[in-house]
């Protein structure tokens, strides 16, 4: 079997409902990998709020695509190494996003050839994955946040995450407390700092929230500074979560060794694909650290479904109903992993044409 073509495009996806108050759209860099035996794989990565997608596509087309053409797509480990070493730069940012899209597509082909969904190909632990509702952005009013949280709670989600971006830590406390009162004891909350504070400010903010039984305190400081994150983790009584802005197992190794987090959050579309995300998850398992992937729930469910240390997938309801052929349905707060071979996601008829011109 040989890879005969890799077709890429950028899709612009307008945001749904309340999300539009924070983001007008997201963009996907999509790669469809064709083979001489008629089996094709779909891979993609997300440019949150549309960032850097043109550069990602150029890197994919010029640096990585030539590495794959003419190769057997089933040799994923070999091809991953070749892509990872395609140039001498670190595989962070744009390079990691591009590699992720292609690795996801290669695994889609391999799952289809095996006739198995990926979570079973990797050794299934569960076919149902719990999700947490995610949102609560800075542009939302308190009423917006409560309404969004109640929407996720109505779907059975037992967890909800909101941002704490206000410069006054007391205002952040007020927003979190208002959501907790509205949802009651049946839903637990997480908060996300999104790297906006330094060590001392993050510790002080966490102390104002410690009595609210939060599941985690996310990205408390700038993501590049593992030592600072570890200092916060040692100083507060809320478990720390981080990792959406880490790209390799080596970065996650540092987070684990410095005890900087109890929850790790690799993003399969950013962290060099399924191949590296699984390595990260296995490394975390060796240290009894839980994994809760960042976004891309439709892909992340396969990762969590194959892990003994998988916790939750992040569910941000941004996917329009006409983007994929078969949308995932959440029931009682969980996603049933589809039994379709590969990752199971296929662009709907007309989706490429509709969203390509955005």
C-alpha positions as CSV (number, residue, x, y, z in Angstrom):
1,X,0.0,0.0,0.0
2,X,1.2,3.5,-0.9
3,X,0.2,7.0,-0.1
4,X,-0.7,8.6,-3.5
5,X,-2.0,12.0,-2.6
6,X,-2.4,14.4,0.4
7,X,-5.0,17.1,-0.2
8,X,-5.2,20.0,2.2
9,X,-7.5,22.9,2.8
10,X,-8.5,25.5,5.4
11,X,-12.1,25.4,6.7
12,X,-13.5,28.4,8.5
13,X,-16.1,27.4,11.1
14,X,-18.4,30.1,12.5
15,X,-19.0,29.8,16.2
16,X,-22.3,28.8,17.6
17,X,-24.6,30.7,20.0
18,X,-22.9,32.2,23.1
19,X,-19.4,31.3,21.8
20,X,-19.7,34.1,19.3
21,X,-19.3,36.6,22.1
22,X,-15.7,35.4,22.5
23,X,-14.8,34.0,19.1
24,X,-16.2,34.8,15.7
25,X,-14.9,31.5,14.2
26,X,-12.3,28.7,14.4
27,X,-10.3,27.4,11.5
28,X,-9.3,23.9,10.7
29,X,-6.4,22.7,8.6
30,X,-7.7,19.5,7.0
31,X,-5.5,16.8,5.4
32,X,-7.1,14.0,3.4
33,X,-4.6,11.2,2.8
34,X,-5.3,8.9,-0.3
35,X,-3.8,5.5,-1.0
36,X,-3.5,3.3,-4.0
37,X,-5.9,0.8,-2.5
38,X,-8.8,3.2,-2.1
39,X,-8.6,3.6,1.7
40,X,-8.4,7.3,2.8
41,X,-7.7,8.9,6.1
42,X,-8.9,12.2,7.5
43,X,-6.7,14.3,9.7
44,X,-7.0,17.9,10.9
45,X,-5.8,20.4,13.4
46,X,-7.5,23.5,14.8
47,X,-6.3,27.1,14.8
48,X,-8.2,28.4,17.8
49,X,-9.9,31.6,16.7
50,X,-8.2,31.1,13.3
51,X,-4.6,31.7,14.4
52,X,-1.7,30.5,12.3
53,X,-3.6,28.2,10.0
54,X,-2.0,29.5,6.8
55,X,1.5,28.9,8.2
56,X,0.5,25.4,9.4
57,X,-0.8,24.5,5.9
58,X,2.4,25.8,4.2
59,X,4.6,23.8,6.6
60,X,2.5,20.7,6.1
61,X,2.6,21.0,2.3
62,X,6.3,21.9,2.0
63,X,8.1,20.0,4.8
64,X,5.9,17.0,5.8
65,X,3.8,16.0,2.7
66,X,7.0,15.1,0.7
67,X,8.1,12.8,3.5
68,X,4.8,10.7,3.2
69,X,4.1,10.5,-0.5
70,X,4.9,7.0,-1.9
71,X,5.2,5.5,1.6
72,X,3.2,2.7,3.3
73,X,0.7,4.5,5.7
74,X,0.7,1.5,8.0
75,X,4.3,2.2,9.2
76,X,3.1,5.0,11.4
77,X,6.0,4.9,13.8
78,X,8.5,5.1,11.0
79,X,6.6,8.0,9.3
80,X,6.1,9.8,12.5
81,X,9.9,9.8,13.1
82,X,10.6,11.0,9.6
83,X,8.1,13.9,10.0
84,X,9.5,14.7,13.5
85,X,13.0,14.9,12.1
86,X,12.1,16.6,8.8
87,X,14.0,19.7,9.9
88,X,16.2,20.6,12.9
89,X,13.7,22.8,14.7
90,X,11.7,21.9,17.7
91,X,8.3,20.3,17.0
92,X,6.3,22.9,18.8
93,X,3.7,25.3,17.5
94,X,3.2,25.3,13.8
95,X,5.3,22.2,13.1
96,X,3.5,20.2,15.8
97,X,0.1,21.2,14.5
98,X,1.0,20.1,11.0
99,X,2.5,16.8,12.1
100,X,-0.6,16.2,14.2
101,X,-3.0,16.5,11.3
102,X,-1.1,13.9,9.3
103,X,-0.5,11.5,12.1
104,X,-4.3,11.6,12.9
105,X,-5.0,10.8,9.2
106,X,-2.5,7.9,9.2
107,X,-4.1,6.3,12.2
108,X,-7.5,6.7,10.6
109,X,-6.3,4.7,7.6
110,X,-4.8,2.0,9.9
111,X,-8.0,1.7,11.9
112,X,-10.0,1.3,8.7
113,X,-7.6,-1.4,7.4
114,X,-8.0,-3.3,10.7
115,X,-11.7,-2.8,10.7
116,X,-11.6,-1.4,14.3
117,X,-12.2,1.9,16.0
118,X,-9.0,3.3,17.3
119,X,-9.7,2.9,21.0
120,X,-10.1,-0.9,20.4
121,X,-7.0,-1.0,18.2
122,X,-5.1,0.5,21.1
123,X,-6.6,-1.8,23.8
124,X,-10.0,-0.6,24.9
125,X,-10.7,0.2,28.6
126,X,-14.1,1.7,28.1
127,X,-16.5,2.5,25.3
128,X,-18.2,5.4,27.1
129,X,-16.2,8.5,28.0
130,X,-17.5,11.2,30.5
131,X,-17.2,14.8,29.4
132,X,-17.1,18.2,31.1
133,X,-18.8,21.2,29.6
134,X,-16.3,23.9,28.8
135,X,-16.7,27.7,28.2
136,X,-17.4,30.5,30.7
137,X,-15.2,33.0,28.7
138,X,-14.3,36.4,29.8
139,X,-16.7,38.1,27.4
140,X,-19.6,36.3,29.0
141,X,-21.8,37.9,31.6
142,X,-22.5,35.9,34.7
143,X,-25.9,35.1,33.3
144,X,-24.3,33.8,30.1
145,X,-22.0,31.5,32.1
146,X,-24.9,30.2,34.2
147,X,-27.0,29.6,31.0
148,X,-24.1,27.7,29.3
149,X,-23.4,25.7,32.4
150,X,-27.1,24.7,32.8
151,X,-27.1,23.6,29.1
152,X,-24.3,21.2,29.8
153,X,-25.8,20.0,33.0
154,X,-29.1,19.3,31.1
155,X,-27.0,16.9,28.9
156,X,-25.9,15.1,32.0
157,X,-22.4,16.6,32.4
158,X,-21.3,16.4,36.0
159,X,-18.5,18.9,35.5
160,X,-18.2,22.4,34.0
161,X,-15.2,24.6,33.5
162,X,-15.1,28.4,33.4
163,X,-12.5,31.1,32.9
164,X,-11.2,33.4,35.6
165,X,-9.8,36.3,33.6
166,X,-11.0,39.3,35.6
167,X,-8.1,41.4,37.0
168,X,-9.9,41.5,40.4
169,X,-9.6,38.1,42.0
170,X,-12.7,38.8,44.1
171,X,-14.8,39.2,40.9
172,X,-13.5,35.8,39.7
173,X,-14.6,34.4,43.1
174,X,-18.1,36.0,42.6
175,X,-18.5,34.5,39.1
176,X,-17.5,31.0,40.2
177,X,-19.6,31.2,43.3
178,X,-22.7,32.3,41.3
179,X,-22.3,29.3,38.9
180,X,-21.9,26.9,41.8
181,X,-25.1,28.2,43.5
182,X,-27.0,27.9,40.2
183,X,-25.9,24.3,39.5
184,X,-26.0,22.9,43.0
185,X,-24.1,20.0,44.3
186,X,-24.7,17.8,41.3
187,X,-22.1,19.5,39.1
188,X,-18.5,20.1,40.1
189,X,-16.5,23.1,38.7
190,X,-13.0,23.7,37.3
191,X,-11.4,27.0,36.6
192,X,-9.0,28.1,33.9
193,X,-6.5,30.9,34.5
194,X,-5.1,30.6,30.9
195,X,-1.6,31.7,31.9
196,X,-2.8,35.2,32.9
197,X,-1.2,35.4,36.3
198,X,2.3,35.2,37.9
199,X,3.1,32.9,40.7
200,X,2.1,35.1,43.6
201,X,-1.1,36.3,42.0
202,X,-2.1,32.8,41.0
203,X,-1.5,31.5,44.6
204,X,-3.6,34.4,46.0
205,X,-6.4,33.8,43.5
206,X,-6.5,30.1,44.3
207,X,-6.7,30.8,48.0
208,X,-9.9,32.7,47.4
209,X,-11.4,29.6,45.7
210,X,-10.2,26.8,47.9
211,X,-13.5,26.3,49.7
212,X,-15.5,25.7,46.5
213,X,-14.5,22.1,46.0
214,X,-12.9,22.7,42.6
215,X,-11.7,19.7,40.6
216,X,-8.7,21.6,39.2
217,X,-7.0,25.0,38.7
218,X,-5.8,25.2,35.1
219,X,-2.8,26.8,33.6
220,X,-2.0,28.9,36.6
221,X,1.1,30.6,35.1
222,X,2.8,31.0,31.7
223,X,3.0,27.5,30.2
224,X,6.7,27.8,29.3
225,X,7.7,28.0,33.0
226,X,7.4,24.5,34.5
227,X,9.1,25.5,37.7
228,X,6.6,28.3,38.3
229,X,3.7,25.9,37.7
230,X,5.2,23.5,40.2
231,X,5.6,26.3,42.8
232,X,1.9,27.1,42.5
233,X,1.0,23.4,42.7
234,X,2.9,23.1,46.0
235,X,1.4,26.2,47.4
236,X,-2.3,25.7,46.9
237,X,-5.0,23.2,47.9
238,X,-6.6,22.8,44.5
239,X,-5.1,20.2,42.1
240,X,-3.4,21.9,39.1
241,X,-4.1,20.9,35.5
242,X,-2.0,21.9,32.5
243,X,-0.6,20.8,29.2
244,X,-2.6,22.1,26.4
245,X,0.4,24.2,25.4
246,X,2.9,21.4,25.7
247,X,3.7,19.5,22.5
248,X,6.0,16.5,23.3
249,X,6.5,13.8,25.8
250,X,9.7,15.5,26.9
251,X,7.8,18.6,28.1
252,X,5.2,16.4,29.8
253,X,8.1,14.5,31.4
254,X,9.2,17.7,33.0
255,X,5.8,18.5,34.3
256,X,5.5,15.1,35.9
257,X,9.0,15.1,37.4
258,X,8.6,18.5,38.9
259,X,5.1,17.5,40.2
260,X,3.6,20.5,38.5
261,X,0.2,19.0,37.8
262,X,-2.2,16.2,38.8
263,X,-4.1,16.4,35.6
264,X,-2.3,16.5,32.2
265,X,-4.1,17.9,29.1
266,X,-2.4,17.1,25.8
267,X,-4.3,18.2,22.7
268,X,-4.2,15.5,20.0
269,X,-4.4,18.1,17.3
270,X,-1.4,20.0,18.7
271,X,0.8,17.5,20.6
272,X,2.2,15.8,17.5
273,X,-0.9,13.6,16.9
274,X,-2.3,10.4,18.4
275,X,1.2,8.8,18.4
276,X,2.8,11.3,20.8
277,X,-0.4,11.8,22.8
278,X,-0.5,8.1,23.6
279,X,3.1,8.2,24.7
280,X,2.3,11.1,27.0
281,X,-0.6,9.3,28.5
282,X,1.4,6.1,29.1
283,X,4.1,8.2,30.8
284,X,1.5,9.8,33.0
285,X,0.1,6.4,33.9
286,X,3.5,5.3,35.2
287,X,3.3,8.2,37.7
288,X,-0.4,7.8,38.5
289,X,-1.3,11.1,36.9
290,X,-4.6,11.5,35.2
291,X,-5.1,12.6,31.6
292,X,-7.9,14.8,30.4
293,X,-7.3,15.9,26.8
294,X,-7.7,19.4,25.6
295,X,-10.6,20.0,23.1
296,X,-11.2,17.8,20.0
297,X,-13.6,15.6,21.9
298,X,-14.5,13.8,18.8
299,X,-10.9,12.5,18.5
300,X,-10.0,12.6,22.2
301,X,-12.6,10.0,23.1
302,X,-10.5,7.3,21.5
303,X,-7.5,8.3,23.6
304,X,-9.4,8.3,26.9
305,X,-11.3,5.1,25.9
306,X,-7.9,3.3,25.6
307,X,-6.4,4.6,28.9
308,X,-6.6,3.3,32.5
309,X,-5.7,6.8,33.6
310,X,-8.1,8.6,31.3
311,X,-10.4,11.0,33.2
312,X,-12.6,13.3,31.1
313,X,-12.8,14.8,27.6
314,X,-13.4,18.5,27.2
315,X,-16.7,19.2,25.4
316,X,-17.0,22.7,23.9
317,X,-20.1,22.7,21.7
318,X,-18.7,24.5,18.7
319,X,-19.1,21.9,15.9
320,X,-22.0,22.8,13.4
321,X,-24.3,19.9,12.6
322,X,-23.3,19.9,8.9
323,X,-19.5,19.6,9.3
324,X,-19.2,15.9,9.9
325,X,-21.4,13.1,8.5
326,X,-22.3,11.6,11.9
327,X,-22.1,14.0,14.8
328,X,-21.4,12.5,18.3
329,X,-24.3,12.5,20.7
330,X,-23.8,13.0,24.4
331,X,-26.1,11.1,26.8
332,X,-26.0,11.2,30.6
333,X,-22.9,13.2,30.4
334,X,-20.9,10.7,28.4
335,X,-20.0,10.1,24.7
336,X,-20.5,6.6,23.4
337,X,-17.4,6.0,21.3
338,X,-18.5,5.1,17.7
339,X,-17.7,1.6,16.4
340,X,-16.9,3.0,13.0
341,X,-13.3,1.9,11.9
342,X,-10.6,4.5,12.4
343,X,-11.5,7.6,14.4
344,X,-14.9,7.6,12.7
345,X,-15.1,11.2,11.7
346,X,-15.9,12.0,8.0
347,X,-16.6,15.4,6.5
348,X,-20.2,15.7,5.5
349,X,-21.1,16.1,1.8
350,X,-20.7,19.8,0.9
351,X,-18.9,20.7,4.1
352,X,-15.6,21.3,2.4
353,X,-17.2,23.6,-0.2
354,X,-19.4,25.4,2.3
355,X,-16.7,26.2,4.9
356,X,-13.7,26.5,2.6
357,X,-14.6,29.9,1.4
358,X,-15.1,31.4,4.9
